[in-house]
Structures are given as C-alpha cells and as structure tokens.
Amino acid sequence: MRKFKSIKIQGIEYAMGHLEDFTFLVEDCRVRVQFSCHCFTEGRKPTHTPDLFYNHAHEKRAFSMERYRLSFSLPDIIRNIGNTSVYHSKTGNFFFIRTVEGLIYAVFFRAYKAKSKDCDVLINVESAYPKQNMTRYGAPVKFPTVIKYASKGSKPRAGKLVHIKKK
C-alpha cells in the first residue's frame, strides 16, 4: 500500500510514488528516509479550490503544484548529500539548501535513532519548498555527523554561525 494517495485535479492524476520510504548507507549506518506530505502540500488558503484539498493522517492541507514538481528531486538530493554540511534550525531540526530549477530549495529534516532492527537511523523529511529569502547564516554540521549522533540517540551541538553556502 502506498504511503501517500494520489490526487486528481482537472482530470490529471498526480501520483506520489517517488516519495516512498527508502534506505541507504551513510558510512556504516543504515538510514531510512521518510517524507511528510509537507513536501508536496502547503497550508490551506481561502484561494484554494476544494479539488486541491489533500488530507493525510490528521493533516488537512492543499496540494501545491510547485512543491510537487520539486519533490521529484528530493530522493536523489538525499541520497547524494554525502559529506556536505547541514545546518541547525531555530526549531530543533536541521536544514540544507540546494538550487533546483533555479530556485532556492530548502529541505528540513529530523534524524532519530531507529526503533526497528532494519535500520539504525530514521530521517523524517518534514518539509521542502522554495524559500528565496532563506536565512544567510547557520550553524553547520556535516551530514554524517548528524547520522552518527542520531544512531546513539543524541544530536550534535550547534557551533558558531557561518555564511551558508548554496549548492
């Protein structure tokens, strides 16, 4: 069974299969990645028509064509993150920025020690969307370091703020 149901808008069906969970290795850790519906939806607005409404679990949001289109890049972006820096956010998660289709694309995630035996770390990609006015400074940490700490049930401390490099 698929994690996210497809949505039909004006006779066109938009499938979400590209956002199914997957597992990959980061150094010696097996990391499972899961995505939230915030990667292809946005908060409901009065301008949204009912055909855009998307309900997942207990969330009621609106399908976003732009977020959906950009979400096709997410699995490969995560798989190829390598040893690059990610940044501590003000809300306790991590984020990184990539340029996708000429847009500043911000990806927010949390990393946890896995509770199952089929992986060591669980990454929940909480949201991903274009954010042209993204902060210019952040406290960096290498992605494998986040994974190493998460595998032990902890989180690396935030260091000093530096200018964020956009890739």
N, C-alpha and C positions, 0 to 999 in steps of 0.2 A: 504494500500500500504506500502511495506517495505521501510525503510529509506535508506538502502544500497542494491544495486543489488548484486546478487551472481556473481561469476566469474567461468568460466570453463577453466581448464588448463589440457591439455593432457587427455581429456575425463572425468575428475573428476570435479564435481561441488562443489564449496565452498560457502556455504550459510552464511549469516551474521545475521540471526535472533536473535542470542544471544546478539547482540549489539543494540537491540531496546531500546528506552527510557523506563524508569521505575520510579516509585515514591516510596519513603519510608519516614519514620518519623525519624527525629533527634530531640530528646527532643520534643518540641511542634511544630516544623516546618515541613511542608510537602515539601520534597525536590525531585525535578525531576532531574534525571540524564540522560544526553545525551552523546553520544560518537562521536568522529570525526573519519574520515577514517584513520587518522594517527595511530590509534590503531591496524590496520592490513595492512598498507601500509608503504612504505618508499620512499624517493626521487628516481627519475629515474636515472639510471646509464647506460653507454654505454653497459654494460654486460647484461642488462635486455633484454629479448626477448619480442616481441610485445604481446605475449599471457599473459604476466604479467602486462601489462599496465591497470591501473584502473583509470577511470575518475569519479569524484564525485563533483557535483556543478561546481566550476571553477577550481578545482584542478586536476592536471594530475600527478599521482604517479604510483608506481609499487607495486603489491601485494607482501607481504612478508609472506612466509610460517611460519617463526618463530613467527612473531608478531601475525599472525592469530591464531596459536596454543595457544599462551599465552593469547590471548584476551578472550578465554573462561573462564578464571579465573576472569576477571575484574568485572562483575556484583556482584559476591559474595564477592570479596575483598572490593568493595564499600559498599555493604550492611552491612558488618561486621566490618567496620572501627571503630565504637564505639567511645570511648573517647581517642583514640590514638592521638599522635602528627603528624601533617603535618608540612611542612617547607615552608617558603617564598623562592621563587626563585629569581634569579637576573633579570628576565624579568617581574616580577609583578604577576605571577601566583603562585600556590602552588604545592608542590610535596610531595610524600612519596615513600618509598622503601619497597618492600616485596621480599622475596625469593620465587620464583616459579620455579619448576623443577630444583632446584639447581642454578638458575641464579638470579643475582641481577636485579630486575624488577622495573623500575622507572615509576611512574604514575604522569602525570602533569595535573592539572585542574584549572579552574577558577570558582568562585562562585559569582552569581549575584542575586540581588533582582528580583523576577519573575514579569513579566508584565501581566501574566494571573491570573485568580482567582482560578485555580485548584491546584496551589502550591504556596509556599511562597518564595522558593529559587530554582534557576536553577543552576545545576553544569554541566559544559561542560568539559568532559574528553578530553583534547586537544591531548594528546599523551600518549602512554605507550609502552615501549620497554626495552629489556635487555640493561643494561648500567653498565658493570663491573667496570668501572673507575668512578663511580658516586662520587660526592663530599663527603667528610667525615664530613663536618660541615654545619650546617644550623640554621636558627632562627626558633625555634619551636613555634607552637600554637596548641592548642587542636582543633580537627576537629569540635566539637560542637560550639566552639567559632567562628570559621570561618563562620559557618552557621548562628549563631546569628547576627554577624555583617552584613553579606550579606543580611539577611532579612530586615535590616534597610538601606540598600543601601550603606554600607561602608565596610571597610576592617580593620582588626586589625593591629596595628603597629608591625613591626619586632622587636623582642627582641634581646638579645645577642646571638652570635653564640655558639652552643654546638655541641658535637660529636653526629652524627646521629646514632640512634640505628636501626639496620636492623632486621626485623621480618621475 
